[in-house]
Amino acid sequence: MKKDNFLKGAFVATLCIILTKILGVIYVIPFYSIIGSRGNVLYGAAYNIYAIFLNLSTMGLPLAISKMVSEYNTLDYQYTKKRTYKLAGSFMIITSIITTLALILIAPLLAQNIIKLNIYQGQTIPIGALGYYTSEYIAGQLTIVGITQVIRVSASAIIFVTLISMVRGYLQGMKYISASSISQVIEQFVRVVVILLGSYICMNVLKTSLSIAVSVAVFGATLGAISAYIYLSYKKRKVPELEQYVPKEEEKKITDKSLFKKIITYTIPFIVMELIGTSFQLVDMFTVVRTLTSYGYSGTDSSEIMNIVTTLGTKLNVIVMSIANGIVVSLLPSLTSDYVKGNIDGVKDKINKTLQIIFYITIPMAVGLSLLASPVWNVFYGQSFYGPKVFRLSIFVAIFGSIFTNVVVTMQSLSRYKKMYLGLFLGFGFNAIMNIPFMILFEKIGLPIYYGNLVATMIGYLITIVICLVDINKAININYKQTIKDFFIIIFTCIIMSSVILIIKQFIPMNNQSRLISMLIIGLYAIIGCIIYFSITYKLGMFKRILGFKLKRKK
């Protein structure tokens, strides 16, 4: 198994993450038709609860492991590298077991609240005389026992997902990016197959209850994680250096206590970054509906818009943000290694290269998805009045989120924690304070009021980005001149691409009722847009300079 350089690692990781996200979005359409609306509510509630507990279990440790392993590998501290992996791994296993047991124990309470807070068939479920529901209480086809069962089945995945996260972080730190990334595709593929096949057999062949069908679907996460772990274990055994180490004298001075302290120190920034990123969505959840209803929107419309901003639109945004996530996987160990070796020129080059790649790929993707908002939304979610309108602007949040993620990870690689925290809290603070004022401002100037919160979110991200980039420049004296130049070239090229598409739109409209026609329209416009964008940027030499290769012409 060969190590991956920065660009190859970023490319493979990005490709695999995109495939994973596409699988995660596409399966929703047949799955929801199998289990129906009640099954959708049950699966969504159980999976969201599982995701929260999984985050509590891992707590940013995989990326921290990746950074520490890269650091010690660069110093040739193989003994310490191995100890770090074992110590962090033991800690993650303990937290995963505790988290799993906690979820199993409180599952009945969570199930009770899911019943209490949801509405079925247009009628609010009444609360019992004692303020709680008995286990036999039925809401449609959902019972406390059934929901508890689904939540407990989902808990079975936590330990296995934690294990593969640990191995991935280790391999990424060693710059074995491909194996780590391919394991994600395997995990998602197995999960989707189990979800679709399992739920179909339960509902249409065995005629089981809805809770059993959803339980089988949820168990797909466990089987997917086990499959990925088997693959990673096989790959890990093919790397001899992972098992061969001879302790040096200076390594013997590094105690387990100091290692554990360093693990926690490296983990906290990743936790803060994740919490702040999530908090941007929480601000919308607490402000959008209240502001919209105060300006005359119905409760139904307000809730639908909030759902589009915080959930449905975000699921589509991850297609664009996959680029950033793929780069992060390769960037963190590579930057850490260069910084530890004192290769500041390499650090500067990778930071600029990262920004250029994000600009080069995410901006035209976001512009294209914005122009195709109606057919894209129709393919994934069906016809909607507000969906395409909100998504047309919300997709650009993905660009800022992508830059935000990589810039913050860069700050962590350079150990610039003070300014990183300042940037994170100022950016989030702006979003929290200005979300409602921006919505009011947009209403007053005649623009859709729900665009206000999206713009506030983008500016919040931008504040963090600027503070971090300025501090990076202060730390290593980096020159962003070429990156800024590339940014404006990309914007100009996207304007040309958009103009051509808007002209063609006059002859081939995008609004329709059929999902199949929408897919054909998306394909047609995507081909046209790609030809225009890549032709112009290729002529300008950006393929060679940014992506590191040049297209060969046939003689």
Beta strands, then each sheet from edge to edge (+ up, - down):
strand 1: 119-120
strand 2: 123-124
strand 3: 138-139
strand 4: 142-143
sheet 1: 1+ 2-
sheet 2: 3+ 4-
end
